[in-house]
Amino acid sequence: MTSEISVGRPTPITAATVTQRPSGMPIHKYGPYEAVDLPDRTWPDNRITKAPRWLSTDLRDGNQALIDPMSPARKREMFDLLVRMGYKEIEVGFPSSGETDFNFVRSIIEEGAIPDDVTISVLTQAREDLIERTVESLRGAKRATVHLYNATAPTFRRVVFRGSKDDIKQIAVDGTRLVMEYAEKILGDETVFGYQYSPEIFTDTELDFALEVCEAVCDVWRPEEGREIILNLPATVERSTPSTHADRFEWMARHLTRREYVCLSVHPHNDRGTAVAAAELAIMAGADRIEGCLFGQGERTGNVDLVTLGMNLFSQGVDPQIDFSQIDEIRRTSEYCNQMEVHPRHPYAGDLVYTAFSGSHQDAIKKGFDAMEADAAAAGKTVDDIEWAVPYLPIDPKDVGRSYEAVIRVNSQSGKGGIAYVLKNDHKLDLPRRMQIEFSRIIQEKTDAEGGEVTPTAIWSAFQDEYLPNPENPWGRIQVKNGQTTTDRDGIDALTVEAVVDGQDTVLTGSGNGPISAFFDALQGIGVDVRLLDYQEHTMSEGASAQAASYIECAIGDKVLWGIGIDANTTRASLKAVVSAVNRAGR
């Protein structure tokens, strides 16, 4: 006789069974953002089908937010990068703030660093002495914009300036008139001159008052055909949802009386973490131009991220008109100039954004690649000529200079871009990704021990000490002097190497299916067991006297280490790379 066991159904989870408790935080101190009365808003039905105008403010907003502001050399590196990428409007500084910014603006003008189709912009407050100094910095420029701002938000009016609305509006009007007067007095006919005004903080300013101030400024500037004015409406502090931000832009675009002569510019910050969405929705609502920084650099949580915005367009088949095809180089340069790392999870540019760790994700990606190849073959096209459709990859990593190996095989997690940039830019060494990780840990140990900034000279010194022994620093038990190979009819290489081993002149001999394999065989003779894991090489310059750099990843006993060899002869370079790794294993 069997007994039956009654099994009841589990209790389902519902809203009634999940209870959130009050946080206890002081919510009474904060009020909701102000909504915009715009029941017939049109922006939700719009789509972005072309690139906006872009302005990079990396050299102003980005630079002012750095613990260690850019040196003139790093500023120039950033400016040149922005020009190469295709930015046509670049805010280059606040010339009246000090000699550093003033002299930088003068240097790029006097050295002819500004292409004819690039407009530089400079920022100033609405004070006469600052305006004069600002316009003076632009003497001789071919295309230049003065960007004037003053605070219009209620808290600033009450707490900072203690002025009425009329007082604040007069500051904007007087500042605009002074910019025009000094531009006429100082700049010649060779300068194509523009004007930009910002009511700061637009997102906190009453809409009707923001409109009133902008109209008063336009009354002075008198925009017309061939004479635009840029009205920049900054979310200096992000206060609301992106949808409310879009409502404010559509409201302004509707009410400006000379809208056809106004370039309406959006300048979001990321305090609520939605700056990218706020910028995109503002463009849908009528904005013409976006101001931001590469990778979202800027005060507090940063300016809006120009890389993410541009790549978002690219991923939808819209040409951003900015070249992101070498995104790692862009990231490395930015990290070097800002001395700040880009997060490994940063959209499109982070070390890990195209890398799948999950086995199921890797399997789906592999099947996606296989399907792409099959679809292309069936259509009689190449993979690059059909629509991209691979699971987990919103874009083809190859389009931004990434390899497919990084997607499937390489898990790169270390912040190494700035270090890699210095080595490539200053010494023409393009380290493999895993070697970058290895060396970045060495630099990290150095900074932990010594503190402070690691200069490019110190990075190179540490690299030499770690990988490249020299007569002044002859570490390691093996030094290669010369080598010679011969190949028999079966394709087997015989290698003879003149070397110094443990201080004694030695001749090493070995054979294998290539010089490296033969050298590994020769090293067995002195008790060194080496296995090859990875090998890469590149030339360091062009011409008959060019040197080659060889990078070899080896397993030596229980250690996995990289070595590097540099030589005019590629075989000697590879042998030196092996020795570099072997010597490191014995240090």
C-alpha positions as CSV (number, residue, x, y, z in Angstrom):
1,M,0.0,0.0,0.0
2,T,1.5,3.3,-1.0
3,S,0.7,6.7,0.5
4,E,0.2,9.8,-1.6
5,I,2.2,12.9,-0.8
6,S,0.3,16.1,-1.4
7,V,2.5,18.7,-3.1
8,G,1.1,22.3,-3.1
9,R,1.8,24.9,-5.7
10,P,4.5,27.5,-4.8
11,T,3.2,31.0,-4.0
12,P,3.7,33.2,-7.1
13,I,5.7,36.5,-6.7
14,T,3.4,39.5,-7.3
15,A,3.6,43.2,-6.7
16,A,1.7,42.6,-3.5
17,T,4.5,40.3,-2.2
18,V,7.4,42.7,-3.0
19,T,7.4,45.7,-0.7
20,Q,9.8,48.6,-1.0
21,R,10.5,50.3,2.3
22,P,11.2,54.1,2.7
23,S,14.9,54.8,2.4
24,G,15.1,57.3,5.2
25,M,17.1,59.7,2.9
26,P,16.3,63.5,3.2
27,I,14.1,63.7,0.1
28,H,12.4,66.8,1.4
29,K,15.5,68.8,0.4
30,Y,14.9,68.2,-3.4
31,G,12.1,69.2,-5.8
32,P,11.1,67.8,-9.1
33,Y,12.3,69.3,-12.4
34,E,9.9,71.7,-14.1
35,A,7.9,70.1,-16.9
36,V,7.4,71.9,-20.2
37,D,3.8,72.6,-21.4
38,L,4.1,71.3,-24.9
39,P,1.2,68.9,-25.6
40,D,1.7,69.1,-29.4
41,R,5.4,68.2,-29.2
42,T,6.7,66.7,-32.5
43,W,10.2,65.5,-31.6
44,P,9.2,61.9,-30.6
45,D,8.3,61.2,-34.3
46,N,11.6,62.4,-35.6
47,R,14.7,60.4,-36.5
48,I,18.3,61.5,-36.8
49,T,19.2,61.0,-40.5
50,K,22.3,63.1,-40.8
51,A,25.2,64.2,-38.6
52,P,24.8,67.4,-36.6
53,R,27.6,70.0,-36.5
54,W,30.1,69.0,-33.9
55,L,32.2,71.1,-31.6
56,S,34.9,69.5,-29.4
57,T,35.6,71.3,-26.2
58,D,38.3,68.9,-25.0
59,L,40.8,71.7,-24.9
60,R,38.5,73.8,-22.7
61,D,35.9,72.0,-20.7
62,G,37.8,68.7,-20.8
63,N,41.1,70.3,-19.9
64,Q,39.8,72.4,-17.0
65,A,38.5,69.2,-15.3
66,L,41.9,67.5,-15.1
67,I,43.8,67.1,-11.9
68,D,46.9,67.8,-14.0
69,P,45.9,70.1,-16.9
70,M,47.5,69.4,-20.3
71,S,50.9,70.7,-21.0
72,P,51.3,72.7,-24.2
73,A,52.7,69.6,-25.9
74,R,49.8,67.4,-24.8
75,K,47.3,70.2,-25.9
76,R,48.9,70.2,-29.3
77,E,48.7,66.4,-29.5
78,M,44.9,66.6,-28.7
79,F,44.3,69.4,-31.2
80,D,46.1,67.5,-33.9
81,L,44.0,64.4,-33.1
82,L,40.8,66.3,-33.3
83,V,41.8,67.8,-36.7
84,R,42.7,64.3,-38.1
85,M,39.4,62.9,-36.9
86,G,37.5,65.6,-38.9
87,Y,36.2,68.0,-36.3
88,K,35.6,71.4,-38.0
89,E,34.8,73.4,-34.9
90,I,37.2,73.1,-31.9
91,E,37.1,75.2,-28.7
92,V,40.7,75.7,-28.0
93,G,40.7,77.5,-24.7
94,F,39.9,80.4,-22.4
95,P,42.6,82.9,-23.4
96,S,41.9,85.4,-20.7
97,S,42.3,82.9,-17.9
98,G,46.1,83.0,-18.1
99,E,49.2,82.9,-20.2
100,T,49.0,79.1,-20.8
101,D,45.7,79.2,-22.7
102,F,46.6,82.5,-24.4
103,N,49.9,81.3,-25.6
104,F,48.5,78.0,-26.9
105,V,45.9,79.9,-29.1
106,R,48.7,82.1,-30.4
107,S,50.9,79.1,-31.1
108,I,48.5,77.2,-33.3
109,I,47.7,80.4,-35.2
110,E,51.3,81.4,-35.7
111,E,52.5,77.9,-36.5
112,G,49.8,77.4,-39.2
113,A,48.4,74.4,-37.4
114,I,44.8,75.2,-38.1
115,P,43.5,74.0,-41.5
116,D,41.6,76.5,-43.6
117,D,38.3,74.7,-43.1
118,V,38.6,74.5,-39.2
119,T,37.0,77.2,-37.0
120,I,38.6,77.6,-33.6
121,S,36.5,78.9,-30.7
122,V,37.5,80.7,-27.6
123,L,35.5,81.2,-24.4
124,T,35.1,84.4,-22.3
125,Q,33.0,85.8,-19.6
126,A,31.2,89.1,-20.2
127,R,33.8,91.5,-18.8
128,E,35.4,94.1,-21.0
129,D,39.0,93.3,-20.0
130,L,38.5,89.6,-20.6
131,I,36.8,90.2,-23.9
132,E,39.6,92.4,-25.2
133,R,42.2,89.8,-24.2
134,T,40.2,87.0,-25.8
135,V,39.8,88.8,-29.1
136,E,43.4,89.7,-29.1
137,S,44.4,86.0,-28.9
138,L,42.7,85.5,-32.3
139,R,44.7,88.1,-34.2
140,G,45.6,86.5,-37.6
141,A,43.3,83.5,-37.3
142,K,41.5,82.6,-40.5
143,R,38.2,81.3,-38.9
144,A,37.3,82.1,-35.3
145,T,34.4,82.3,-33.0
146,V,34.1,84.1,-29.7
147,H,31.9,82.3,-27.2
148,L,30.5,84.5,-24.5
149,Y,28.4,83.3,-21.6
150,N,26.8,84.6,-18.4
151,A,24.7,83.0,-15.7
152,T,20.9,83.5,-16.1
153,A,19.6,80.8,-13.7
154,P,17.6,82.0,-10.7
155,T,20.0,80.6,-8.1
156,F,22.9,82.5,-9.7
157,R,20.8,85.6,-10.0
158,R,19.9,85.4,-6.3
159,V,23.1,84.0,-4.7
160,V,26.0,84.8,-6.9
161,F,25.2,88.1,-8.7
162,R,22.3,89.4,-6.6
163,G,20.9,91.0,-9.6
164,S,17.5,91.4,-11.3
165,K,16.5,89.8,-14.6
166,D,17.1,93.1,-16.3
167,D,20.6,93.3,-14.8
168,I,21.5,89.8,-16.0
169,K,20.1,90.5,-19.5
170,Q,22.1,93.7,-19.7
171,I,25.3,91.8,-19.0
172,A,24.6,89.6,-22.0
173,V,23.7,92.6,-24.2
174,D,26.8,94.6,-23.2
175,G,29.1,91.7,-23.5
176,T,27.8,91.0,-27.1
177,R,28.3,94.6,-28.0
178,L,31.9,94.6,-26.6
179,V,32.8,91.4,-28.6
180,M,31.6,93.1,-31.8
181,E,33.6,96.3,-31.0
182,Y,36.8,94.6,-30.2
183,A,36.5,92.2,-33.1
184,E,36.2,95.2,-35.5
185,K,39.1,97.0,-33.8
186,I,41.5,94.1,-33.6
187,L,40.7,91.5,-36.3
188,G,41.4,92.2,-39.9
189,D,39.5,91.1,-43.1
190,E,41.5,87.9,-43.2
191,T,39.5,86.5,-40.3
192,V,36.0,85.0,-40.8
193,F,34.5,85.9,-37.5
194,G,31.6,84.3,-35.6
195,Y,29.8,84.8,-32.4
196,Q,28.3,82.3,-29.9
197,Y,26.2,83.1,-26.8
198,S,25.3,80.8,-23.9
199,P,22.6,81.5,-21.2
200,E,24.0,79.5,-18.3
201,I,22.6,77.3,-16.8
202,F,19.9,76.9,-19.5
203,T,18.3,73.9,-17.8
204,D,17.7,75.9,-14.6
205,T,16.6,79.1,-16.3
206,E,13.0,79.9,-16.9
207,L,12.2,79.3,-20.5
208,D,10.6,82.6,-21.2
209,F,13.6,84.4,-19.6
210,A,16.1,82.3,-21.5
211,L,14.2,83.3,-24.7
212,E,14.2,87.0,-23.7
213,V,17.9,87.1,-23.1
214,C,18.7,85.3,-26.4
215,E,16.4,87.6,-28.3
216,A,18.1,90.7,-26.7
217,V,21.5,89.3,-27.7
218,C,20.3,88.7,-31.3
219,D,19.0,92.3,-31.4
220,V,22.6,93.4,-30.9
221,W,24.3,90.9,-33.2
222,R,21.5,91.1,-35.9
223,P,21.7,87.7,-37.5
224,E,20.7,87.5,-41.1
225,E,21.5,85.6,-44.3
226,G,25.3,85.0,-44.2
227,R,25.6,86.2,-40.6
228,E,24.5,83.4,-38.2
229,I,24.6,83.4,-34.5
230,I,25.2,80.3,-32.4
231,L,22.9,80.1,-29.4
232,N,24.2,77.4,-27.1
233,L,21.7,76.2,-24.5
234,P,23.9,74.3,-21.9
235,A,22.8,71.7,-19.5
236,T,25.7,72.8,-17.4
237,V,24.1,70.6,-14.7
238,E,21.8,67.9,-16.0
239,R,18.5,68.3,-14.1
240,S,15.8,66.4,-15.9
241,T,14.9,63.5,-18.1
242,P,16.2,63.6,-21.7
243,S,12.6,63.9,-22.8
244,T,12.1,67.2,-20.9
245,H,15.4,68.4,-22.2
246,A,14.1,67.8,-25.7
247,D,10.9,69.7,-24.9
248,R,12.9,72.7,-23.8
249,F,14.7,72.7,-27.2
250,E,11.6,72.3,-29.2
251,W,10.0,75.2,-27.3
252,M,13.0,77.4,-27.9
253,A,13.2,76.5,-31.6
254,R,9.5,77.4,-32.0
255,H,9.7,80.7,-30.3
256,L,13.0,82.2,-31.6
257,T,12.1,85.0,-34.0
258,R,15.1,84.6,-36.3
259,R,15.4,80.8,-36.2
260,E,16.6,80.4,-39.7
261,Y,19.7,82.4,-38.9
262,V,20.4,80.7,-35.6
263,C,22.6,77.7,-35.1
264,L,21.0,76.1,-32.0
265,S,23.6,74.2,-30.1
266,V,23.2,71.6,-27.3
267,H,25.8,71.3,-24.5
268,P,24.8,68.5,-22.1
269,H,26.6,67.3,-19.0
270,N,26.2,63.9,-17.5
271,D,25.1,64.5,-13.9
272,R,22.1,62.1,-14.3
273,G,23.9,59.7,-16.6
274,T,21.8,60.5,-19.6
275,A,23.8,63.1,-21.5
276,V,24.0,61.1,-24.7
277,A,20.2,60.5,-24.7
278,A,19.7,64.2,-23.9
279,A,21.9,65.2,-26.9
280,E,20.2,62.8,-29.3
281,L,16.7,63.9,-28.3
282,A,17.7,67.6,-28.5
283,I,18.8,67.0,-32.1
284,M,15.4,65.3,-32.8
285,A,13.8,68.4,-31.2
286,G,15.5,70.9,-33.5
287,A,19.1,71.4,-32.3
288,D,21.7,71.8,-35.1
289,R,25.0,71.3,-33.2
290,I,26.5,69.3,-30.3
291,E,29.3,70.4,-28.0
292,G,31.1,67.7,-26.0
293,C,34.4,65.9,-25.4
294,L,36.0,62.7,-26.5
295,F,35.0,59.8,-24.1
296,G,32.9,62.2,-22.0
297,Q,35.8,64.1,-20.4
298,G,34.7,67.1,-18.3
299,E,33.8,68.5,-14.9
300,R,32.1,66.2,-12.3
301,T,30.5,63.4,-14.3
302,G,31.7,64.9,-17.6
303,N,30.5,66.5,-20.8
304,V,28.5,64.5,-23.3
305,D,30.6,61.8,-25.0
306,L,31.3,62.7,-28.7
307,V,32.7,59.2,-29.4
308,T,29.5,57.5,-28.3
309,L,27.3,60.0,-30.1
310,G,29.2,59.6,-33.4
311,M,29.4,55.9,-33.2
312,N,25.7,55.7,-32.4
313,L,25.0,57.3,-35.7
314,F,27.5,55.0,-37.5
315,S,25.7,51.9,-36.0
316,Q,22.5,53.1,-37.6
317,G,24.0,53.6,-41.0
318,V,24.3,57.4,-40.7
319,D,27.7,58.9,-41.5
320,P,29.0,60.8,-38.5
321,Q,31.4,62.7,-40.7
322,I,34.1,62.0,-38.1
323,D,36.6,59.2,-38.5
324,F,36.5,56.7,-35.7
325,S,38.2,53.9,-37.8
326,Q,41.2,53.7,-35.5
327,I,39.5,53.9,-32.2
328,D,42.3,52.4,-30.1
329,E,44.7,55.1,-31.4
330,I,42.1,57.8,-30.5
331,R,41.7,56.3,-27.1
332,R,45.4,56.0,-26.4
333,T,46.0,59.6,-27.5
334,S,43.1,60.8,-25.3
335,E,44.5,58.9,-22.4
336,Y,47.9,60.2,-22.9
337,C,46.7,63.8,-23.2
338,N,44.3,63.7,-20.3
339,Q,46.4,61.3,-18.1
340,M,43.1,59.5,-17.4
341,E,42.1,56.0,-18.5
342,V,39.0,55.2,-20.6
343,H,36.9,52.6,-18.8
344,P,37.2,49.0,-20.2
345,R,33.4,49.0,-20.6
346,H,33.2,52.4,-22.3
347,P,30.8,52.1,-25.3
348,Y,32.6,51.3,-28.6
349,A,36.1,52.1,-27.3
350,G,36.7,50.2,-24.1
351,D,39.1,47.2,-24.0
352,L,36.3,44.8,-23.2
353,V,33.4,46.0,-25.3
354,Y,33.8,43.5,-28.1
355,T,35.1,40.6,-25.9
356,A,32.8,37.8,-24.9
357,F,33.8,35.9,-21.8
358,S,30.7,33.7,-21.7
359,G,31.0,30.4,-23.7
360,S,27.4,30.8,-25.0
361,H,28.1,34.3,-26.2
362,Q,31.3,33.2,-28.0
363,D,29.4,30.4,-29.6
364,A,26.7,32.8,-30.8
365,I,29.3,35.2,-32.2
366,K,31.1,32.4,-34.0
367,K,27.9,31.2,-35.6
368,G,27.1,34.8,-36.5
369,F,30.4,35.1,-38.4
370,D,29.8,31.8,-40.1
371,A,26.3,33.0,-41.2
372,M,27.7,36.3,-42.5
373,E,30.2,34.5,-44.7
374,A,27.5,32.1,-46.0
375,D,25.0,34.9,-46.7
376,A,27.7,36.9,-48.5
377,A,28.7,33.9,-50.6
378,A,25.1,33.2,-51.5
379,A,24.7,36.8,-52.6
380,G,27.9,36.9,-54.6
381,K,29.3,39.6,-52.4
382,T,31.9,40.1,-49.7
383,V,31.1,40.2,-46.0
384,D,31.8,44.0,-46.0
385,D,29.1,44.5,-48.6
386,I,26.1,43.1,-46.7
387,E,24.3,44.3,-43.6
388,W,26.1,43.5,-40.4
389,A,24.2,40.9,-38.2
390,V,26.3,39.2,-35.6
391,P,24.9,38.4,-32.1
392,Y,26.3,40.6,-29.3
393,L,28.2,42.8,-31.6
394,P,26.3,46.0,-32.6
395,I,29.0,46.9,-35.1
396,D,31.8,45.1,-36.9
397,P,34.9,45.6,-34.6
398,K,37.1,45.7,-37.7
399,D,35.4,49.0,-38.7
400,V,37.1,50.7,-35.7
401,G,40.4,48.9,-36.1
402,R,39.8,46.0,-33.7
403,S,40.8,42.4,-34.6
404,Y,38.4,39.5,-34.5
405,E,40.9,37.7,-32.2
406,A,40.2,40.3,-29.5
407,V,36.5,39.4,-29.7
408,I,36.9,35.6,-29.4
409,R,40.3,34.9,-27.8
410,V,41.8,37.8,-25.9
411,N,40.4,39.1,-22.6
412,S,42.0,42.5,-22.1
413,Q,41.1,44.2,-18.9
414,S,44.0,46.5,-18.0
415,G,44.2,50.2,-18.3
416,K,47.2,50.5,-20.6
417,G,46.3,52.9,-23.4
418,G,48.4,55.9,-22.3
419,I,51.5,53.7,-21.7
420,A,51.1,52.0,-25.1
421,Y,50.6,55.4,-26.8
422,V,53.9,56.7,-25.4
423,L,55.8,53.7,-26.6
424,K,54.3,53.8,-30.0
425,N,54.4,57.6,-30.4
426,D,57.9,58.2,-29.0
427,H,59.6,54.9,-29.8
428,K,57.6,53.3,-32.7
429,L,56.9,50.2,-30.7
430,D,53.4,48.8,-31.2
431,L,53.1,46.3,-28.4
432,P,50.8,43.3,-28.7
433,R,47.7,43.7,-26.5
434,R,48.7,41.0,-24.0
435,M,52.2,42.6,-23.7
436,Q,50.6,45.9,-23.0
437,I,48.7,44.3,-20.1
438,E,52.0,42.8,-18.8
439,F,53.9,46.0,-18.9
440,S,51.1,48.1,-17.5
441,R,51.2,46.0,-14.4
442,I,55.0,46.8,-14.1
443,I,54.3,50.5,-14.3
444,Q,51.5,50.2,-11.8
445,E,53.9,48.6,-9.3
446,K,56.2,51.5,-10.0
447,T,53.6,54.1,-9.3
448,D,52.4,52.3,-6.2
449,A,55.9,52.2,-4.8
450,E,57.0,55.8,-5.8
451,G,53.8,57.7,-6.2
452,G,53.3,60.7,-8.5
453,E,53.2,60.9,-12.2
454,V,55.2,58.6,-14.5
455,T,56.7,60.7,-17.3
456,P,57.3,59.3,-20.8
457,T,61.0,59.3,-20.1
458,A,60.4,57.2,-17.0
459,I,58.1,54.8,-18.9
460,W,60.8,54.3,-21.5
461,S,63.5,53.8,-18.9
462,A,61.3,51.2,-17.1
463,F,60.6,49.4,-20.4
464,Q,64.3,49.2,-21.2
465,D,65.1,47.9,-17.8
466,E,62.5,45.3,-18.1
467,Y,62.9,44.1,-21.7
468,L,66.0,45.6,-23.3
469,P,69.3,45.1,-21.5
470,N,72.1,47.4,-22.7
471,P,75.8,47.9,-21.9
472,E,75.0,50.2,-19.1
473,N,72.5,47.7,-17.7
474,P,73.7,44.3,-18.8
475,W,71.3,42.0,-16.9
476,G,70.5,38.5,-17.8
477,R,72.5,35.3,-18.1
478,I,72.4,35.2,-22.0
479,Q,73.6,37.8,-24.5
480,V,73.4,37.0,-28.2
481,K,76.3,38.3,-30.3
482,N,75.7,36.7,-33.7
483,G,73.8,33.9,-35.4
484,Q,73.8,32.0,-38.6
485,T,71.3,29.6,-40.1
486,T,71.4,27.0,-42.9
487,T,68.5,25.1,-44.4
488,D,68.7,21.5,-45.7
489,R,66.7,19.9,-48.4
490,D,64.0,18.8,-46.0
491,G,63.4,22.4,-44.8
492,I,65.1,21.9,-41.5
493,D,67.1,24.9,-40.2
494,A,70.4,24.5,-38.5
495,L,71.3,27.4,-36.2
496,T,74.6,28.4,-34.8
497,V,74.6,31.3,-32.3
498,E,77.6,33.0,-30.8
499,A,76.6,34.1,-27.3
500,V,77.7,34.9,-23.8
501,V,76.2,32.5,-21.3
502,D,76.7,33.2,-17.6
503,G,79.7,35.4,-18.5
504,Q,81.4,32.8,-20.7
505,D,81.7,32.9,-24.5
506,T,79.6,30.0,-25.8
507,V,78.5,28.6,-29.2
508,L,74.9,27.3,-29.1
509,T,73.7,25.0,-31.8
510,G,70.2,23.6,-32.6
511,S,67.9,22.6,-35.4
512,G,64.1,23.0,-36.1
513,N,61.6,24.1,-38.6
514,G,62.6,27.7,-38.4
515,P,65.2,30.0,-36.7
516,I,63.1,30.3,-33.5
517,S,62.4,26.6,-33.3
518,A,66.1,25.9,-33.8
519,F,67.0,28.5,-31.1
520,F,64.7,26.8,-28.7
521,D,66.5,23.5,-29.4
522,A,69.8,25.2,-28.8
523,L,68.6,26.6,-25.5
524,Q,67.8,23.0,-24.4
525,G,71.5,22.4,-24.4
526,I,72.0,24.8,-21.5
527,G,69.0,23.6,-19.6
528,V,66.4,26.2,-20.7
529,D,63.0,24.8,-21.7
530,V,61.1,27.3,-23.8
531,R,57.8,27.0,-25.6
532,L,56.4,29.6,-28.1
533,L,52.9,31.0,-27.4
534,D,52.7,34.0,-29.6
535,Y,55.0,35.9,-32.1
536,Q,54.5,39.2,-33.7
537,E,56.8,41.6,-35.6
538,H,56.7,44.9,-37.4
539,T,59.2,47.4,-39.0
540,M,59.8,50.5,-37.0
541,S,60.5,52.8,-40.0
542,E,60.8,52.7,-43.8
543,G,64.0,52.4,-45.9
544,A,66.9,50.1,-46.2
545,S,68.2,50.9,-42.7
546,A,64.9,50.2,-41.0
547,Q,64.9,48.2,-37.8
548,A,62.4,45.5,-37.0
549,A,60.8,44.9,-33.6
550,S,59.9,41.3,-32.7
551,Y,57.6,40.4,-29.8
552,I,57.6,36.8,-28.5
553,E,55.4,35.3,-25.7
554,C,57.0,32.3,-24.2
555,A,56.3,29.7,-21.6
556,I,59.5,29.2,-19.6
557,G,59.1,26.7,-16.9
558,D,55.9,27.8,-15.0
559,K,56.2,31.4,-16.2
560,V,54.6,33.0,-19.2
561,L,56.5,36.1,-20.2
562,W,57.0,38.4,-23.2
563,G,60.3,39.4,-24.7
564,I,61.2,42.0,-27.3
565,G,64.1,42.2,-29.7
566,I,65.1,45.1,-32.0
567,D,67.5,44.7,-34.9
568,A,67.9,45.6,-38.5
569,N,67.9,41.8,-39.2
570,T,64.5,40.2,-38.5
571,T,66.0,36.9,-37.5
572,R,68.4,38.5,-35.0
573,A,65.5,40.5,-33.7
574,S,63.5,37.4,-33.0
575,L,66.4,35.7,-31.3
576,K,66.9,38.7,-29.1
577,A,63.2,38.6,-28.2
578,V,63.5,35.0,-27.1
579,V,66.6,36.0,-25.0
580,S,64.7,38.9,-23.5
581,A,62.0,36.6,-22.3
582,V,64.4,33.9,-21.0
583,N,66.5,36.5,-19.2
584,R,63.4,37.9,-17.6
585,A,62.4,34.5,-16.3
586,G,65.7,34.2,-14.4
587,R,65.8,37.7,-12.8
